[in-house]
């Protein structure tokens, strides 16, 4: 069985219905949907009545990682498929493809999907989790994944410790990815697995620059050997200054960076140097 974990704030009912239908209609595979309402009234319900949908309204918005962790705990399947509430699958064969991929390769821990603009616009660089993006239609091994467009073996999710709930939003997938790799699992970007999602900028989220910087520091503090962590953060300071330049972006970013340095990131679980080398061979050394 595939367990689709859909996280929503209940404010996009039309898009949510399309998301749910694209999961329910998957062919030749058993599916369930764990629908988590993050910060919704207790009477809130799914826009579709189907016995395969189980709804869990949470009165408080716990953030993306905590909401998804809640859904995984309730899921019955061995493979968890994360779906954004404003995304949908154009192919009804996606589920069967995923089931076969995980069945034939026990080392496969996570599959990151290709994200396409439903209006036909170009692929966004951030949606292809490679250092050198290249052709979005090319599949490859990677070292991170897209949270709302991915499938995770439940055993790999648990081996990686789940998503870090204190992150609230941003970089929680990379934290899990590095720990899953450290546990011996592989991550692939599979261009044949497609999710359609509107082309929206990440800066639309309130507090984007703060969370982006704070969680970047926490990611390094939690997961990297100290020599690598220092290099990783130095590289990202330089890249951010070159990319952003605008004081309106740099000021909250550096405030978030300082917050990450002075606050507790949670349990420290440094990956091994062997894992760092595996990530380097996969095309993305953990300094960038």
C-alpha positions, 0 to 999 in steps of 0.5 A: 500500500502507498500512503499519501500524506497531504498537508493542508491549512484548509484554505485551498479547497479547490486545489486540494480536491484536485490533489486528492483525486489525483492520488485516489485515482492511481491505477493498479495499486492500493492507496490511502490518504492521510489528510492532515489539517494544520491549524484548522477548526475541529469540524473541518473535513475533506472536500471528498467523501471516500473511505480511503481518506482519513482526516486529522484536524490539528487546531494549531499550525505545527509547521511543515515538518511536524505536520508531515511527521504526524501524517507518517505516524498515522500512515499504514503503508510501507511507502509514504508519498508526500503531496502538496495540497496545491499540486496534483499528479498528471499520470495515473501510473505514478503509484505503480511506478513508485511501488515497483521502484521501492520493491526492486531496490531495498537500498532506495530510500527516497524518490524526489519527483520532477515538478512541472508548471501546469501552465507550461512554464519553465522548470524552476531551478530549486525544483531540481535537487542537483548542484548542476541542474542540467536537463530537468528530464534527466534522472540522477542520484541526489542528496536531498529532495523536495518535501511536497513532491516525493516518496519515502520508504517508511523504514528510511524515514524512521532511520533518518529520525523523521523531519526536524520539527523545530525547523517549522519550514525550510531545509527539513528535507535535507536534514532527513536526507543526510541522515537517510544517506548516513543510514545507508539509503540512496536518494534519486531524482526520478524525472518520470515521476511528475507532480504539477505545481503552480510556479510560485516563489518561495519568498511568498512565505512569511519569514522566508529569509529568517527560516532559510538562514536559521535552519541552514545553521541548524542543519550544519550544527546537527548533521555535519562534522565541525570542519565541514560545517564551518566550510558549509556555512562560509560558502552559504554566507558568500553565496547569499551576499552575491545572490541577494544583495538587497538590504531588504533580503540580507537583513532578515537573512543575517538575523536568522543566521545569528539566531541559528548560531545562538540557539539550540538546533536539537540533537547533534548526529554528525554524518560520517566522513564516509557519508560525506564522500558518498555525497561528494561522489553523488555530485553534491559535497556537503559544503554547498 
